[in-house]
């Protein structure tokens, strides 16, 4: 293989490897974003539940729950 073809081949290999690495990183970023979203949703549900529980305690203590 001539030097020019060898260099072109190596450049193509490097480009392919770089693309694969970027796809892997992108997949990891997507997974991390999805996990963060799920975690935030769970936290939001817990806050909502805690807030609802607090309202019920106040209602019971003030007699508003009757």
Backbone as CSV, one residue per row, in Angstrom:
resi,resn,N_x,N_y,N_z,CA_x,CA_y,CA_z,C_x,C_y,C_z
1,UNK,0.857,-1.176,0.000,0.000,0.000,0.000,0.900,1.235,0.000
2,UNK,0.559,2.192,-0.819,1.369,3.402,-0.893,1.181,4.235,0.371
3,UNK,2.122,5.141,0.595,2.062,5.990,1.788,0.770,6.795,1.843
4,UNK,0.340,7.300,0.700,-0.870,8.118,0.632,-2.098,7.280,1.007
5,UNK,-2.171,6.063,0.456,-3.311,5.195,0.774,-3.272,4.776,2.240
6,UNK,-2.070,4.520,2.749,-1.914,4.135,4.152,-2.384,5.268,5.068
7,UNK,-2.003,6.495,4.721,-2.419,7.644,5.531,-3.933,7.828,5.466
8,UNK,-4.503,7.645,4.289,-5.957,7.769,4.146,-6.665,6.697,4.961
9,UNK,-6.129,5.490,4.918,-6.700,4.393,5.679,-6.651,4.693,7.176
10,UNK,-5.503,5.150,7.652,-5.349,5.465,9.072,-6.256,6.619,9.490
11,UNK,-6.399,7.596,8.610,-7.288,8.724,8.909,-8.730,8.234,9.013
12,UNK,-9.113,7.336,8.134,-10.462,6.769,8.180,-10.691,5.974,9.456
13,UNK,-9.682,5.209,9.850,-9.786,4.452,11.097,-9.940,5.390,12.298
14,UNK,-9.141,6.431,12.327,-9.189,7.387,13.439,-10.560,8.071,13.491
15,UNK,-11.087,8.426,12.334,-12.401,9.073,12.286,-13.483,8.118,12.790
16,UNK,-13.404,6.868,12.394,-14.378,5.875,12.846,-14.305,5.659,14.341
17,UNK,-13.101,5.593,14.871,-12.930,5.410,16.312,-13.447,6.626,17.083
18,UNK,-13.189,7.808,16.561,-13.676,9.027,17.220,-15.192,9.067,17.224
19,UNK,-15.807,8.658,16.120,-17.267,8.639,16.052,-17.840,7.635,17.052
20,UNK,-17.232,6.467,17.140,-17.696,5.455,18.089,-17.580,5.953,19.526
21,UNK,-16.467,6.603,19.853,-16.296,7.144,21.204,-17.351,8.202,21.499
22,UNK,-17.631,9.050,20.524,-18.637,10.093,20.757,-20.017,9.478,20.931
23,UNK,-20.312,8.394,20.197,-21.607,7.727,20.367,-21.723,7.100,21.754
24,UNK,-20.649,6.516,22.238,-20.649,5.925,23.579,-20.868,7.011,24.627
25,UNK,-20.162,8.130,24.489,-20.317,9.228,25.446,-21.732,9.803,25.397
26,UNK,-22.285,9.909,24.212,-23.640,10.424,24.062,-24.643,9.493,24.734
27,UNK,-24.462,8.184,24.552,-25.343,7.220,25.211,-25.243,7.334,26.729
28,UNK,-24.026,7.500,27.227,-23.845,7.646,28.677,-24.530,8.916,29.181
29,UNK,-24.419,9.985,28.418,-25.056,11.243,28.814,-26.577,11.101,28.819
30,UNK,-27.116,10.401,27.823,-28.564,10.178,27.770,-29.024,9.362,28.975
31,UNK,-28.259,8.317,29.304,-28.604,7.484,30.453,-28.565,8.286,31.745
32,UNK,-27.544,9.122,31.884,-27.417,9.945,33.086,-28.576,10.934,33.187
33,UNK,-28.955,11.516,32.063,-30.070,12.466,32.062,-31.372,11.772,32.427
34,UNK,-31.582,10.579,31.910,-32.799,9.831,32.230,-32.834,9.471,33.708
35,UNK,-31.702,9.060,34.250,-31.637,8.710,35.667,-31.894,9.934,36.535
36,UNK,-31.349,11.057,36.142,-31.559,12.296,36.891,-33.030,12.691,36.873
37,UNK,-33.649,12.560,35.710,-35.074,12.885,35.605,-35.921,11.994,36.490
38,UNK,-35.621,10.700,36.497,-36.373,9.765,37.326,-36.159,10.080,38.803
39,UNK,-34.940,10.416,39.156,-34.629,10.751,40.548,-35.370,12.016,40.973
40,UNK,-35.400,13.001,40.114,-36.098,14.253,40.424,-37.598,14.011,40.557
41,UNK,-38.128,13.140,39.719,-39.560,12.843,39.794,-39.888,12.155,41.116
42,UNK,-39.053,11.220,41.516,-39.257,10.521,42.792,-39.181,11.497,43.959
43,UNK,-38.197,12.392,43.905,-38.058,13.388,44.967,-39.292,14.283,45.015
44,UNK,-39.780,14.678,43.869,-40.979,15.522,43.813,-42.192,14.824,44.391
45,UNK,-42.325,13.538,44.112,-43.450,12.783,44.661,-43.355,12.699,46.182
46,UNK,-42.143,12.504,46.686,-41.960,12.424,48.139,-42.305,13.746,48.806
47,UNK,-41.906,14.854,48.189,-42.217,16.172,48.743,-43.727,16.397,48.739
48,UNK,-44.364,16.012,47.649,-45.815,16.172,47.554,-46.522,15.345,48.623
49,UNK,-46.054,14.105,48.793,-46.658,13.239,49.808,-46.439,13.802,51.212
50,UNK,-45.248,14.290,51.476,-44.948,14.859,52.788,-45.805,16.099,53.033
51,UNK,-45.961,16.916,52.012,-46.786,18.119,52.149,-48.238,17.773,52.431
52,UNK,-48.738,16.763,51.736,-50.115,16.323,51.965,-50.289,15.777,53.365
53,UNK,-49.285,15.063,53.839,-49.339,14.527,55.200,-49.347,15.633,56.225
54,UNK,-48.572,16.663,55.983,-48.514,17.796,56.913,-49.851,18.510,56.963
55,UNK,-50.496,18.662,55.835,-51.805,19.322,55.791,-52.810,18.512,56.606
56,UNK,-52.752,17.205,56.465,-53.685,16.359,57.216,-53.449,16.457,58.718
57,UNK,-52.196,16.534,59.135,-51.879,16.671,60.560,-52.436,17.991,61.084
58,UNK,-52.253,19.048,60.333,-52.785,20.356,60.765,-54.300,20.317,60.852
59,UNK,-54.947,19.703,59.873,-56.408,19.608,59.890,-56.892,18.826,61.104
60,UNK,-56.202,17.725,61.396,-56.612,16.907,62.536,-56.395,17.654,63.862
61,UNK,-55.271,18.357,63.964,-54.956,19.078,65.203,-55.846,20.294,65.420
62,UNK,-56.360,20.864,64.374,-57.208,22.052,64.498,-58.693,21.712,64.441
63,UNK,-58.994,20.442,64.220,-60.383,20.025,64.153,-61.038,20.306,62.819
64,UNK,-60.267,20.661,61.818,-60.818,20.981,60.499,-61.104,19.710,59.692
65,UNK,-60.743,18.558,60.195,-60.854,17.329,59.430,-62.194,16.644,59.674
66,UNK,-63.070,17.270,60.441,-64.356,16.649,60.801,-65.433,16.953,59.811
